[in-house]
Amino acid sequence: MNRCGFILILTALTLLAAGCCSPMQKMLAQSPGWEQSAQRMASRASSHASGLVKEPFPDLNNSIHAEIWNALLKKGKIGAGFGSISDYYGFYLVTVSTGWNEGWLSSFYNPTNHFVLEGSEYLALSFYGGDKTATQTNVVALVQHLLAVSGDEAFVVNDSDDIPHAVYSKDNPGLSFHDLLSSSGITIRPPSFVKKNEDANQGGYSQYSVFVYMPLGGRLYRYEVRYWHGRIDEVRRFLIDADIGDCSYIM
């Protein structure tokens, strides 16, 4: 066989092999080092105190991962094709990279009927299987599970000192970070329960307020966990302010 014939055969075999690649393999091949990126996403997500165990996604040797990957692809929710996955009370919570600006996209997958659902905090509350009795411990655990939907780092804070602010302290020696926040009308406190008239004609409920900090953008949120007759009924999130503490930003 001459050299030209060998090259033609090799080219044909290469094209044939490429044609046999699955959509998953083709997409992941566009992101060299995706395994390391998925591992970082899983490790970052596991920093949540929810107790959920997140693993890199996908595992090419796991048939369930392949099933979920293809389902996400059909729904246009696969992003760059890699990220993290965890079991969430009978559902799978999957967070994938969007492939640009370190963005992320979360979805719930129902293994029973193979549905792909939006990865929202509303559905995270609906699927939550923990104790919904109105106690401080339970409400913090609930909020931590809702935070697991986010691909960004986030954690519950009980006072201003829980927010990283090393840069502020370095630039302003002797000045109180607590006083800085107070001057802007921001007061952070541990989860506090407010008992109200739950049988009022309009919107009767009691509530817990839980403060959450997200380093990306330095965002501070107040989660208002509403109870009715001692059970969780609804959760609302309010943005308090941004650019607080040691912020990080997408470049």
C-alpha positions, 0 to 999 in steps of 0.5 A: 500500500502506498503512502497516499492510500494509507493516509486515505484509510487513516482519514476514513477511520478517523472520520468513522470514529468521530461519527460514532461518538455520542453527542455527550462525547462530542460536546465534552470534547469541546471543553478540554479539562472538563473533568477538573472543572466538574470536580471543582464545581462539585467541591464548591457546591459541597461547601453548603452545610445542607448535607447534600453530597454533590459529585462531578457530572457526568460520570461516563461509566454511569448509565443514570448520568447518561440518561440524565445528560440526554434528557437535559440535552433534549430540554436545552438545559445541558449548558456546556455539558458538565457540572455537579449532581446530587440526590435531592429527596428522590430527585436528582439536582444537576448544576451544569456550567453554561460555558461562559463567564462561569455561569451555571444552570440548575435542573431537577430530574425525576427518575420515575417519569424522566421529567426535567424540571426547573432548578428553582428554590420554589421547587427545592422547597416543594421537594424538600423532605426534611422536618418543616416544623417551626424551629430555628434548627429546621429553618436554617437546614431548609434555607441551606437546602435551597442554597444548594440549587445555586451554583454560587457559594452561599452561606447563612450569616448570623452577624456582620463578622460572619461576612469576610471583610479582610480587605475592608479591615486592611484598608480601614484599620481601627474602623468597625465593619459592623458600624459600616453596615449599620450606617447603611441601615443594615442589621444582621442577626441570628434567625429570629421568630416573629409570631403574628396573627396567623388567622388574620383575614389577609395573609396571616402567617408567622415568620423566621428571617435568615440572612445569607451572604453570597461572595459573588457580587457581595450580595446579602439576602434575607430569606423570609421563611413563613409558617402557618400553624407551626409548619413551613408554608412559603419562603421569600428572598429579598436582596438587602444590598450588594458589593458588601465585604470581600466580593468576587466578580465574574470577569 
